[in-house]
Protein backbone atom coordinates (compact mmCIF):
# COMPACT_ATOMS: atom_id res chain seq x y z
CA UNK A 1 0.00 0.00 0.00
CA UNK A 2 2.80 2.42 0.89
CA UNK A 3 4.51 1.65 -2.43
CA UNK A 4 1.34 2.27 -4.35
CA UNK A 5 0.83 5.45 -2.38
CA UNK A 6 4.28 6.72 -3.32
CA UNK A 7 3.71 5.88 -7.00
CA UNK A 8 0.41 7.73 -6.90
CA UNK A 9 2.05 10.78 -5.34
CA UNK A 10 4.77 10.77 -8.00
CA UNK A 11 2.21 10.54 -10.81
CA UNK A 12 0.24 13.38 -9.23
CA UNK A 13 3.31 15.60 -9.23
CA UNK A 14 4.11 14.66 -12.84
CA UNK A 15 0.58 15.44 -13.92
CA UNK A 16 1.09 19.02 -12.74
CA UNK A 17 3.93 19.49 -15.25
CA UNK A 18 2.33 17.47 -18.05
CA UNK A 19 0.75 20.51 -19.80
CA UNK A 20 4.08 22.33 -19.68
CA UNK A 21 5.85 19.28 -21.11
CA UNK A 22 3.28 18.96 -23.90
CA UNK A 23 3.68 22.63 -24.74
CA UNK A 24 7.42 22.15 -24.90
CA UNK A 25 7.03 19.16 -27.22
CA UNK A 26 4.64 21.17 -29.38
CA UNK A 27 7.09 24.05 -29.64
CA UNK A 28 9.93 21.65 -30.47
CA UNK A 29 7.84 19.88 -33.11
CA UNK A 30 6.82 23.21 -34.64
CA UNK A 31 10.46 24.28 -34.77
CA UNK A 32 11.51 21.13 -36.60
CA UNK A 33 8.55 21.36 -38.97
CA UNK A 34 9.51 24.93 -39.76
CA UNK A 35 13.04 23.87 -40.57
CA UNK A 36 11.91 20.97 -42.75
CA UNK A 37 9.27 22.99 -44.61
CA UNK A 38 10.64 24.59 -47.83
CA UNK A 39 10.47 28.39 -47.91
CA UNK A 40 7.40 29.86 -49.66
CA UNK A 41 7.86 30.63 -53.31
CA UNK A 42 8.40 34.26 -54.09
CA UNK A 43 5.47 35.85 -55.92
CA UNK A 44 6.02 35.90 -59.66
CA UNK A 45 6.13 39.33 -61.27
CA UNK A 46 3.03 40.24 -63.23
CA UNK A 47 3.37 39.27 -66.84
CA UNK A 48 2.62 41.95 -69.41
CA UNK A 49 -0.69 41.47 -71.20
CA UNK A 50 -0.08 39.88 -74.57
CA UNK A 51 -0.69 41.87 -77.73
CA UNK A 52 -1.81 38.69 -79.45
CA UNK A 53 -5.58 38.22 -79.89
CA UNK A 54 -7.22 36.15 -77.15
CA UNK A 55 -10.29 35.17 -79.17
CA UNK A 56 -11.57 35.12 -82.76
CA UNK A 57 -14.93 35.18 -84.52
CA UNK A 58 -15.25 34.27 -88.17
CA UNK A 59 -18.14 34.79 -90.57
CA UNK A 60 -20.23 36.35 -87.81
CA UNK A 61 -23.28 38.57 -87.38
CA UNK A 62 -24.14 40.17 -84.03
CA UNK A 63 -27.47 41.94 -83.49
CA UNK A 64 -28.91 43.86 -80.53
CA UNK A 65 -32.58 44.75 -79.91
CA UNK A 66 -34.45 47.17 -77.66
CA UNK A 67 -37.12 46.23 -75.13
CA UNK A 68 -39.80 46.32 -77.84
CA UNK A 69 -37.84 43.89 -79.98
CA UNK A 70 -36.80 46.52 -82.52
CA UNK A 71 -33.35 46.25 -84.05
CA UNK A 72 -30.85 48.70 -82.54
CA UNK A 73 -27.60 47.61 -84.15
CA UNK A 74 -26.05 44.95 -86.33
CA UNK A 75 -22.38 44.16 -86.87
CA UNK A 76 -21.07 41.76 -89.52
CA UNK A 77 -17.59 40.78 -90.65
CA UNK A 78 -15.46 38.01 -92.06
CA UNK A 79 -13.26 37.93 -88.96
CA UNK A 80 -13.05 39.72 -85.58
CA UNK A 81 -10.08 39.67 -83.21
CA UNK A 82 -9.97 40.93 -79.64
CA UNK A 83 -6.65 42.38 -78.41
CA UNK A 84 -6.47 42.26 -74.60
CA UNK A 85 -3.54 44.66 -74.15
CA UNK A 86 -5.65 47.65 -75.20
CA UNK A 87 -9.12 46.04 -75.11
CA UNK A 88 -9.90 46.69 -78.77
CA UNK A 89 -11.83 44.73 -81.35
CA UNK A 90 -10.56 44.55 -84.94
CA UNK A 91 -13.02 43.47 -87.65
CA UNK A 92 -12.16 42.62 -91.24
CA UNK A 93 -14.66 43.58 -93.97
CA UNK A 94 -16.82 45.27 -91.36
CA UNK A 95 -20.46 46.16 -91.95
CA UNK A 96 -22.25 48.10 -89.21
CA UNK A 97 -25.88 49.24 -89.04
CA UNK A 98 -27.43 51.29 -86.23
CA UNK A 99 -30.92 52.70 -85.71
CA UNK A 100 -31.37 55.83 -83.59
CA UNK A 101 -34.27 56.52 -81.23
CA UNK A 102 -35.78 58.71 -83.97
CA UNK A 103 -35.66 55.78 -86.39
CA UNK A 104 -32.77 57.15 -88.47
CA UNK A 105 -30.62 54.37 -89.90
CA UNK A 106 -26.84 54.81 -90.12
CA UNK A 107 -24.44 52.37 -91.76
CA UNK A 108 -20.68 52.08 -91.85
CA UNK A 109 -18.33 49.86 -93.80
CA UNK A 110 -14.59 49.48 -94.27
CA UNK A 111 -11.90 46.93 -95.01
CA UNK A 112 -10.76 47.09 -91.37
CA UNK A 113 -12.62 48.49 -88.38
CA UNK A 114 -10.99 48.98 -84.97
CA UNK A 115 -13.29 49.72 -82.04
CA UNK A 116 -12.83 50.35 -78.34
CA UNK A 117 -14.57 48.11 -75.81
CA UNK A 118 -17.61 50.39 -75.51
CA UNK A 119 -18.09 50.77 -79.27
CA UNK A 120 -18.03 54.56 -78.92
CA UNK A 121 -14.79 55.13 -80.85
CA UNK A 122 -14.29 53.40 -84.21
CA UNK A 123 -11.49 53.75 -86.75
CA UNK A 124 -12.46 52.73 -90.28
CA UNK A 125 -9.59 52.05 -92.68
CA UNK A 126 -9.68 51.11 -96.36
CA UNK A 127 -12.64 52.14 -98.53
CA UNK A 128 -14.30 53.66 -95.46
CA UNK A 129 -17.89 54.81 -95.77
CA UNK A 130 -20.45 56.18 -93.31
CA UNK A 131 -24.02 56.83 -94.45
CA UNK A 132 -26.97 58.27 -92.56
CA UNK A 133 -30.25 57.76 -94.34
CA UNK A 134 -32.68 60.63 -94.85
CA UNK A 135 -35.39 61.05 -92.25
CA UNK A 136 -36.43 63.39 -89.46
CA UNK A 137 -34.31 64.46 -86.54
CA UNK A 138 -35.25 64.81 -82.87
CA UNK A 139 -36.64 68.29 -83.63
CA UNK A 140 -38.98 66.85 -86.25
CA UNK A 141 -37.25 68.59 -89.13
CA UNK A 142 -36.34 66.57 -92.24
CA UNK A 143 -32.68 65.58 -92.54
CA UNK A 144 -31.17 64.77 -95.96
CA UNK A 145 -29.11 61.69 -96.70
CA UNK A 146 -25.54 62.23 -95.52
CA UNK A 147 -22.50 60.28 -96.75
CA UNK A 148 -18.82 60.31 -95.80
CA UNK A 149 -16.22 58.57 -97.98
CA UNK A 150 -12.45 58.29 -97.56
CA UNK A 151 -9.50 55.97 -96.98
CA UNK A 152 -9.71 56.63 -93.22
CA UNK A 153 -12.64 57.81 -91.11
CA UNK A 154 -12.84 58.05 -87.34
CA UNK A 155 -16.33 57.84 -85.85
CA UNK A 156 -17.17 58.78 -82.27
CA UNK A 157 -20.70 58.37 -80.96
CA UNK A 158 -20.69 60.28 -77.68
CA UNK A 159 -20.87 63.03 -78.79
CA UNK A 160 -21.38 62.28 -82.48
CA UNK A 161 -18.28 63.24 -84.43
CA UNK A 162 -16.59 62.09 -87.65
CA UNK A 163 -13.01 63.12 -88.40
CA UNK A 164 -10.28 62.34 -90.90
CA UNK A 165 -6.81 63.65 -91.62
CA UNK A 166 -6.92 62.26 -95.16
CA UNK A 167 -8.90 63.24 -98.29
CA UNK A 168 -12.65 62.88 -97.89
CA UNK A 169 -15.83 63.21 -99.89
CA UNK A 170 -18.93 64.52 -98.15
CA UNK A 171 -22.28 64.09 -99.89
CA UNK A 172 -25.31 65.87 -98.44
CA UNK A 173 -28.41 65.25 -100.46
CA UNK A 174 -27.39 66.27 -104.01
CA UNK A 175 -24.42 68.40 -102.87
CA UNK A 176 -20.84 67.14 -102.83
CA UNK A 177 -17.76 68.56 -101.11
CA UNK A 178 -14.21 67.21 -101.35
CA UNK A 179 -11.34 68.22 -99.09
CA UNK A 180 -8.04 67.17 -97.57
CA UNK A 181 -9.42 66.61 -94.06
CA UNK A 182 -12.69 66.64 -92.18
CA UNK A 183 -14.13 67.46 -88.76
CA UNK A 184 -17.87 66.90 -88.60
CA UNK A 185 -19.94 67.48 -85.45
CA UNK A 186 -23.38 65.87 -85.34
CA UNK A 187 -26.14 66.39 -82.83
CA UNK A 188 -27.93 69.71 -82.99
CA UNK A 189 -25.05 71.62 -84.64
CA UNK A 190 -24.44 69.40 -87.71
CA UNK A 191 -21.40 71.39 -88.78
CA UNK A 192 -18.77 70.05 -91.19
CA UNK A 193 -15.35 71.70 -91.19
CA UNK A 194 -13.46 70.71 -94.35
CA UNK A 195 -10.00 72.13 -95.00
CA UNK A 196 -7.20 71.89 -97.53
CA UNK A 197 -7.95 71.74 -101.23
CA UNK A 198 -11.72 72.05 -101.12
CA UNK A 199 -13.88 71.39 -104.20
CA UNK A 200 -17.63 71.76 -103.86
CA UNK A 201 -20.47 70.91 -106.26
CA UNK A 202 -23.84 72.33 -105.30
CA UNK A 203 -27.07 71.19 -106.92
CA UNK A 204 -29.41 74.01 -108.09
CA UNK A 205 -32.01 74.94 -105.50
CA UNK A 206 -35.68 74.89 -106.53
Rosetta blueprint (number, residue, H / E / L):
1 X L
2 X H
3 X H
4 X H
5 X H
6 X H
7 X H
8 X H
9 X H
10 X H
11 X H
12 X H
13 X H
14 X H
15 X H
16 X H
17 X H
18 X H
19 X H
20 X H
21 X H
22 X H
23 X H
24 X H
25 X H
26 X H
27 X H
28 X H
29 X H
30 X H
31 X H
32 X H
33 X H
34 X H
35 X H
36 X H
37 X L
38 X L
39 X L
40 X L
41 X L
42 X L
43 X L
44 X L
45 X L
46 X L
47 X L
48 X L
49 X L
50 X L
51 X L
52 X L
53 X E
54 X E
55 X E
56 X E
57 X E
58 X E
59 X E
60 X E
61 X E
62 X E
63 X E
64 X E
65 X E
66 X L
67 X L
68 X L
69 X L
70 X L
71 X E
72 X E
73 X E
74 X E
75 X E
76 X E
77 X E
78 X E
79 X E
80 X E
81 X E
82 X E
83 X E
84 X L
85 X L
86 X L
87 X L
88 X E
89 X E
90 X E
91 X E
92 X E
93 X E
94 X E
95 X E
96 X E
97 X E
98 X E
99 X E
100 X L
101 X L
102 X L
103 X L
104 X L
105 X E
106 X E
107 X E
108 X E
109 X E
110 X E
111 X E
112 X E
113 X E
114 X E
115 X E
116 X E
117 X L
118 X L
119 X L
120 X L
121 X E
122 X E
123 X E
124 X E
125 X E
126 X E
127 X E
128 X E
129 X E
130 X E
131 X E
132 X E
133 X L
134 X L
135 X E
136 X E
137 X L
138 X L
139 X L
140 X L
141 X L
142 X E
143 X E
144 X L
145 X L
146 X E
147 X E
148 X E
149 X E
150 X E
151 X E
152 X E
153 X E
154 X E
155 X E
156 X E
157 X E
158 X L
159 X L
160 X E
161 X E
162 X E
163 X E
164 X E
165 X L
166 X L
167 X L
168 X E
169 X E
170 X E
171 X E
172 X E
173 X L
174 X L
175 X E
176 X E
177 X E
178 X E
179 X E
180 X L
181 X E
182 X E
183 X E
184 X E
185 X E
186 X L
187 X L
188 X L
189 X L
190 X L
191 X E
192 X E
193 X E
194 X E
195 X E
196 X L
197 X L
198 X L
199 X E
200 X E
201 X E
202 X L
203 X L
204 X L
205 X L
206 X L
